[in-house]
Structure formats: C-alpha cells, structure tokens
Amino acid sequence: EAGVAQSPRYKIIEKRQSVAFWCNPISGHATLYWYQQILGQGPKLLIQFQNNGVVDDSQLPKDRFSAERLKGVDSTLKIQPAKLEDSAVYLCASSSKASYTGELFFGEGSRLTVL
Amino acid sequence: QKEVEQNSGPLSVPEGAIASLNCTYSDRGSQSFFWYRQYSGKSPELIMFIYSNGDKEDGRFTAQLNKASQYVSLLIRDSQPSDSATYLCARSSSSNTGKLIFGQGTTLQVKP
C-alpha cells in the first residue's frame, strides 16, 4: 500500500514570496490533515479535511495560508506571502474513519526555509 | 498552560536500561492518547495508543494512563541505540476525536 505522498520535499524562498505544497493521501482515507512542525516543537494542526469539507481550521493563519482538497483526494497548502516564522516542516497526514486506533499516517514532509 | 506537556530532554539512558517518558495534559475530556516516535529528519510514526486507565503492553513498550492525574507515560524496556529518537505524546481533542494535539516531544538518547 502506497503511503502519503508529499512534494516538494524541500523549498527555499525569500520572505513575501509564495509557495505551495501538495499532498496525496493513502487511497481510501477520508480524513486529511496539514500539520506545521517548527524545529524543536511538536506538530501543530493547521487544517483538517473530511472528504472535501473542512472540519477544523482554527489554527490556520487565514490572512496568508490557504488550503483546498478538491474532489476529496489530494490537497494543496499555499502560503502567500511567506514570513520568516513560516520556516518549518509541513506534514500531511491521513487517516481512515474506520480505523480503530485513530492512527494518523504521515508523509515525509515538506521542509520550508524562508530567508 | 500547554495542552500537552512533555520534558524536552534529552533523556539519556544506557543500552539495556528502562527509559521512562512522561506526559501531562490539561483537557479532562480527552479520551485517547498516543505515543509517536520521530527519528531525526523523518515523519512521526505511531508506536502505542491507549484509551483506558492502567497499563498496555506491546513488546518492549508499555503505555500507562491515569486519567484522574491527567498523566500518560511510556516505558521502553531493554533500550536499544535504535530507540534513540524524539517521542511525541498526543491526545485526541474532546470536541473532535479525529484531531490529535501533540506535545513538544522528548528526545531519548540510548548510549551503547
């Protein structure tokens, strides 16, 4: 079974530029998450989708971050304009609603450096 | 007050010893608790989950939950150098069980 795919793996941009990250979840997983992990910290949820609807985006900085999940499969997270404090790893995860464990399956992450 | 609190460490133990990792949480409504392991530069992976008070064992790992004290722990017996990683404690949100809230993680170093 293929895991969660993310791209790009690494991105370096200057502040005020824009960037987009892509995620393809595990096939059949209805729930998709975007987490932000700053160095030395635990992952922080940015947005949670159930199919193509938003369940939780309470910690998404909506003035600069946007995310969509068209057709309930893959998703894109965009940052525009980027700030220095956006330097982090952006982790996409997916889970099956039927999962007893509630386990999240994470992708390898997209590491963003803002200069 | 942090929602999930962990000592960032590093926690250093000799090979073969028991490593004890601790976590406290603030929301009494939390139902499920998770321990994820994260190797440097890699993504988190689930190693244990626990729902009920008491102990849950899986191989060399034992998770302990005390809801009255709002405390979760992970014991790693016979620690190996390959266990060296950051261990993230997470709880499910009481209002959205699909949402996990993570602590900052404890770095474990197992020395040969």
Interface residues (C-beta under 8 A of the other chain):
Chain A: T31 G40 Q41 G42 P43 K44 L45 Q48 Q50 V55 D56 L91 S95 K97 T101 G102 E103 L104 F106 G107 E108 G109
Chain B: V4 S8 S32 F34 K42 S43 P44 E45 L46 F49 L88 A90 S92 N96 T97 G98 K99 L100 I101 F102 G103 Q104 G105
